[in-house]
Amino acid sequence: MYKILKVKVSSDVDVNGTCSQGDISTNYNDLVDTFGKPSREDQDKVNVEWDILFTIIDEGSDIERTVVATIYDWKLPSAPLGQYHWHIGGYSPESVDLVRQYLYEIITNEGERK
């Protein structure tokens, strides 16, 4: 479990070199409600993508660090609006953990937007 201090969603987040780390089953509206509008749209193989920079503190630590994550669809004719297994990219598997944790906290109202 991480303490999430800040969440930045922007096309300015450097996602160069990220790769698929996992997925999450959710719908487009929950992603928009949690992360805002997509950072990028209508790319070659991706219709919508959120580029996310989490500022976190690991449990039992007091040192801040950042983790990059992306959420995106893959090779679909249009953005999926219903339930879909969204791809999560990043530099490490903890990007998946953070996306899942933050989405859960916001949807269940156990957390506040950062």
N, C-alpha and C positions, 0 to 999 in steps of 0.2 A: 504494500500500500504506500502511496506517495502522498505528500502534502502538495497540492497544486496551488501555486502562488499566483500565476498569471498564465493566460492563454491568449496568444496572438494568432489570428487567422488573417493571412494576407498573401498576396502574390509576391510580396517582398521576401518571404521566408525562403531561404536557400534550401531547395529540395534536390539539388543536383547530386546524383549518385545514390539516391534512396532506392530501395527495392521492396518488393512485396514481403511483408512479415507475417501477415495473417488476414483475418476478415472479421466482420461483425454483421450480424443479421439485424437489420433495422430498416426504417423507411426514410424517404427523402425529407419529409416534414420534420421528423425528430432530429435529423442532422441539421436542418436549417434552424430549428428552434434552439438547438444547443450551440452550434458553431457559426450561425449567421449564413449569409449568402455564400455560395462557392467562391473560392479564390480565382478559379479558372473555369472556362466553359468552352465547349466545342473545339477540343483539340483533336489530334489525329485518331487516337484509339480510345480517348476518354471524353465523355460528354460533360461531366462535372467533376471538380476536384477541390478539396479543401486542403490548403497548405497551412500547417499548424506548428507553432513553436510553444511548447510547454516550458514554463519556468517552475522547477520543482525542488523539493527537499526530500531526500530519502528518509524513511522511517528510522529514527534513532540517530539522525545527523542534523547538523545545522548549516550545512554547506549547500548553497544554491547552485543549481546547474540547469542546463536546458536540454530538451529532447525534441527532435523534429519528427513529425508524423504527417502522413497524407492519407486522405480518404478519397476513394475514387471508384467509379464504375469501370468496366473494361470490355471493350469491343461490343457494345450494344448499339442498336440503331438510334436510340434516344435515351435520355436520362430515366432511370427507373423511379417511378413515384410510389409504388407499393413496396411491400416487404422484399428485401434483396440482400444478398450476401455481399456487402460492400468490401472492397479491398482496402487494407491498411498497409501503407508503406512507411519506411523509415530506415534508420541506420542500424537499428537493433530491435529485438522482439519487445522491448519495453514500450515502444511506440504503440503497440497493440494494447498493452495493459493500461496505458494512460488514456487512450481513446475510449476504451470500455469503461474505465473508472469514471471519467468526466461525464460521459453520456449518461451513465447510470445515476450519478449524483444530481445532474440537472433534471433528468426525467422524473426522478422520485422526489425531487425538491429537498434532498438531503444536503445539497451544496448550493453555492451561489455562483453566478457568472463571474469569471475572473477577467 
